[in-house]
Amino acid sequence: MNRRTFLKSVPALTVLASASTGFANDANEATGTNQQPIPQTYDVIKLNPPDLNRGISLMQALKKRKTNRDISDKRVTLQQLSDLLWAADGVNRPDGKRTSPAAMGIYCVDIYVVLPEGIYLYDAAKHELKPVAKGDFRKLAGMQDFVFIAPLNLVYVFTLKPAPNAPAPVPEEKRKIWGDVEVGCMVQNVYLYCASQGLAATVRGMVDQKKFGETIKVKPEQIVVAQTIGYPK
Ligand SMILES: Cc1cc2nc3c(=O)[nH]c(=O)nc-3n(C[C@H](O)[C@H](O)[C@H](O)COP(=O)(O)O)c2cc1C
């Protein structure tokens, strides 16, 4: 599915968590609506269009937002993965802009998705995952036991890609600060999505930056933070 088809498939660009129909019961029902699993193959993973009609109200999600490290090894579904990546930094407008803001529209953060089968790079324009490294790298994605068994870890990486469309030159030091802000927005979007779906999440500074960086071929200092997601125990 190309970007145009994907955007056509989004009926109304509403705020992700704005469809308020209740509280905890709704979240539980929503997590059970689509049980399609994430393909357990090391290949391109096509993500589903975001489901814009599930979730609790934004205010209820803010009330429930918290860090939860008691995460089980139960796998999240393809729809949950699709929705939370779209919430983090998906394309939400025809001009290609995203759910998270980026200074000057220069997108300088990549999201690496660590699944038990491998590491993948989120391509927001195509709304798909591209394979980067085959194998179980969860031990490199964190230093706390819950990370090693959790079904999903996101690693937020500052990129040094040139920004040819930047309206003005930006010093790298400034871009790095802006990149950190961009990551903060993505992390909070994922936290709110998880709160709205009854999922557990923990943002983490503790990542093996050297080894994880070597694996995905970036410098250690490019790795900003990681986030672990799964069902609460
Ligand atoms: C930048 C940053 C780094 C963090 N690093 C870790 C970490 O490595 N491991 C961890 O268990 N929690 C980590 N946390 C989560 C905080 O401990 C947590 O947000 C804090 O205790 C407040 O709890 P709350 O998120 O439930 O409000 C981090 C939070 C932030 C913002």
PDBQT file of the ligand as one rigid body, heavy atoms in Angstrom, charges set to zero:
ROOT
HETATM    1  C1  LIG A 301      14.332  10.189  30.108  1.00  0.00    +0.000 C 
HETATM    2  C2  LIG A 301      13.796   9.090  31.010  1.00  0.00    +0.000 A 
HETATM    3  C3  LIG A 301      14.565   7.973  31.238  1.00  0.00    +0.000 A 
HETATM    4  C4  LIG A 301      14.056   6.925  32.038  1.00  0.00    +0.000 A 
HETATM    5  N1  LIG A 301      14.813   5.800  32.187  1.00  0.00    +0.000 NA
HETATM    6  C5  LIG A 301      14.301   4.743  32.843  1.00  0.00    +0.000 A 
HETATM    7  C6  LIG A 301      15.022   3.500  32.868  1.00  0.00    +0.000 A 
HETATM    8  O1  LIG A 301      16.097   3.358  32.318  1.00  0.00    +0.000 OA
HETATM    9  N2  LIG A 301      14.445   2.467  33.502  1.00  0.00    +0.000 N 
HETATM   10  C7  LIG A 301      13.231   2.553  34.115  1.00  0.00    +0.000 A 
HETATM   11  O2  LIG A 301      12.783   1.559  34.684  1.00  0.00    +0.000 OA
HETATM   12  N3  LIG A 301      12.506   3.704  34.085  1.00  0.00    +0.000 NA
HETATM   13  C8  LIG A 301      13.002   4.805  33.449  1.00  0.00    +0.000 A 
HETATM   14  N4  LIG A 301      12.276   5.964  33.356  1.00  0.00    +0.000 N 
HETATM   15  C9  LIG A 301      10.916   6.021  33.925  1.00  0.00    +0.000 C 
HETATM   16  C10 LIG A 301      10.864   6.866  35.192  1.00  0.00    +0.000 C 
HETATM   17  O3  LIG A 301      11.483   6.167  36.246  1.00  0.00    +0.000 OA
HETATM   18  C11 LIG A 301       9.405   7.184  35.505  1.00  0.00    +0.000 C 
HETATM   19  O4  LIG A 301       8.863   7.952  34.449  1.00  0.00    +0.000 OA
HETATM   20  C12 LIG A 301       9.279   7.945  36.823  1.00  0.00    +0.000 C 
HETATM   21  O5  LIG A 301       9.529   7.090  37.907  1.00  0.00    +0.000 OA
HETATM   22  C13 LIG A 301       7.896   8.567  36.995  1.00  0.00    +0.000 C 
HETATM   23  O6  LIG A 301       6.910   7.554  36.951  1.00  0.00    +0.000 OA
HETATM   24  P1  LIG A 301       5.689   7.614  35.937  1.00  0.00    +0.000 P 
HETATM   25  O7  LIG A 301       6.229   7.529  34.549  1.00  0.00    +0.000 OA
HETATM   26  O8  LIG A 301       4.822   6.443  36.295  1.00  0.00    +0.000 OA
HETATM   27  O9  LIG A 301       4.992   8.913  36.153  1.00  0.00    +0.000 OA
HETATM   28  C14 LIG A 301      12.771   7.032  32.623  1.00  0.00    +0.000 A 
HETATM   29  C15 LIG A 301      12.010   8.199  32.383  1.00  0.00    +0.000 A 
HETATM   30  C16 LIG A 301      12.501   9.200  31.583  1.00  0.00    +0.000 A 
HETATM   31  C17 LIG A 301      11.651  10.412  31.313  1.00  0.00    +0.000 C 
ENDROOT
TORSDOF 0
